[in-house]
Amino acid sequence: MAAAENDVIPLSGPIVTKSGECVTSIRVAKCTAVAAPLAFLNSALALWSPDAHRFDPGQWWLLQDAPGFPGSMHLAHGNRPRMCLGAGMSRVLIKVRLVLPPAAAII
């Protein structure tokens, strides 16, 4: 996905670069390719528990955001190991809806 406009993305906390510079945000120019590393975010030990790499269906019973990472509970929809069990079915339904004419798309 490309950035639609020039923007500055704030980081959740300061990061020290290899050169020793402390960075608190990232400048993104319009048309720059931007990607969110969801597979990494869904298994990052700093965001989740020590068993972040283990598949655990029970994790959805009391699903909450990772500490300091608002909205993170919604990131796992299509990436393992914290992926939504219904992710595949929802993708099929979206594809069917896009392919069939409106009158035929009764699911």
C-alpha positions as CSV (number, residue, x, y, z in Angstrom):
1,M,0.0,0.0,0.0
2,A,1.3,3.5,-0.8
3,A,0.9,6.5,1.4
4,A,-1.8,8.8,0.1
5,E,-0.2,11.9,1.5
6,N,2.9,13.1,3.4
7,D,2.6,12.2,7.0
8,V,4.5,11.7,10.2
9,I,3.8,8.4,12.0
10,P,4.4,8.6,15.8
11,L,6.0,5.5,17.4
12,S,4.7,4.0,20.6
13,G,8.0,4.7,22.3
14,P,11.4,6.1,21.4
15,I,13.8,3.9,19.3
16,V,17.6,4.3,19.2
17,T,18.9,3.8,15.7
18,K,22.2,2.1,14.8
19,S,23.8,5.6,14.5
20,G,22.7,6.4,18.1
21,E,19.9,8.8,17.1
22,C,16.7,8.7,19.3
23,V,13.7,8.5,17.0
24,T,10.1,9.1,18.2
25,S,8.4,9.3,14.8
26,I,8.9,8.3,11.1
27,R,8.3,10.7,8.2
28,V,6.6,9.1,5.3
29,A,6.4,10.8,1.9
30,K,3.4,10.6,-0.4
31,C,3.5,7.5,-2.6
32,T,6.0,5.7,-0.3
33,A,5.2,2.0,0.0
34,V,4.0,1.2,3.6
35,A,3.4,-2.2,5.1
36,A,2.4,-3.3,8.5
37,P,4.3,-6.5,9.7
38,L,1.2,-8.2,11.1
39,A,2.7,-11.6,11.4
40,F,5.5,-10.1,13.5
41,L,3.0,-8.0,15.6
42,N,0.9,-11.1,16.3
43,S,3.8,-13.0,17.7
44,A,5.9,-10.3,19.3
45,L,6.8,-11.3,22.9
46,A,6.9,-7.7,24.0
47,L,3.3,-7.2,23.0
48,W,1.8,-10.5,24.0
49,S,2.7,-13.3,26.5
50,P,5.7,-15.6,26.4
51,D,3.5,-18.2,24.6
52,A,2.8,-15.7,21.7
53,H,4.0,-18.3,19.1
54,R,1.7,-21.0,20.4
55,F,-1.8,-21.6,18.8
56,D,-4.3,-21.2,21.6
57,P,-8.0,-20.9,20.6
58,G,-8.8,-20.0,24.2
59,Q,-7.1,-16.6,23.7
60,W,-10.3,-15.2,22.2
61,W,-12.5,-15.8,25.3
62,L,-11.1,-12.7,27.1
63,L,-9.5,-11.0,24.1
64,Q,-8.0,-7.6,25.0
65,D,-5.5,-5.3,23.4
66,A,-1.8,-5.9,24.1
67,P,-0.6,-3.4,26.8
68,G,0.2,-0.1,25.2
69,F,-1.0,-1.1,21.8
70,P,-4.6,0.1,21.4
71,G,-6.5,-1.7,18.6
72,S,-4.1,-4.6,18.5
73,M,-6.9,-7.2,19.2
74,H,-8.1,-6.6,15.7
75,L,-4.8,-7.2,14.0
76,A,-4.9,-11.0,14.2
77,H,-7.8,-11.5,11.8
78,G,-5.7,-13.1,9.0
79,N,-2.3,-13.8,10.4
80,R,-1.0,-16.8,12.4
81,P,-0.6,-17.8,15.2
82,R,-3.2,-15.5,16.8
83,M,-5.4,-15.5,13.7
84,C,-9.2,-15.5,13.8
85,L,-10.7,-18.9,13.3
86,G,-13.3,-17.4,11.0
87,A,-10.8,-15.5,8.8
88,G,-10.8,-17.9,5.9
89,M,-14.6,-18.1,5.8
90,S,-14.9,-14.3,5.8
91,R,-12.5,-14.0,2.9
92,V,-14.5,-16.5,0.9
93,L,-17.7,-14.6,1.6
94,I,-16.1,-11.3,0.5
95,K,-14.8,-12.9,-2.7
96,V,-18.3,-14.4,-3.5
97,R,-19.9,-11.0,-2.9
98,L,-17.4,-9.3,-5.2
99,V,-17.9,-11.9,-8.0
100,L,-21.6,-12.4,-8.0
101,P,-24.1,-9.8,-9.3
102,P,-26.1,-8.2,-6.4
103,A,-29.3,-10.2,-7.0
104,A,-27.4,-13.5,-6.9
105,A,-25.3,-12.6,-3.8
106,I,-27.8,-13.9,-1.2
107,I,-25.7,-15.8,1.4
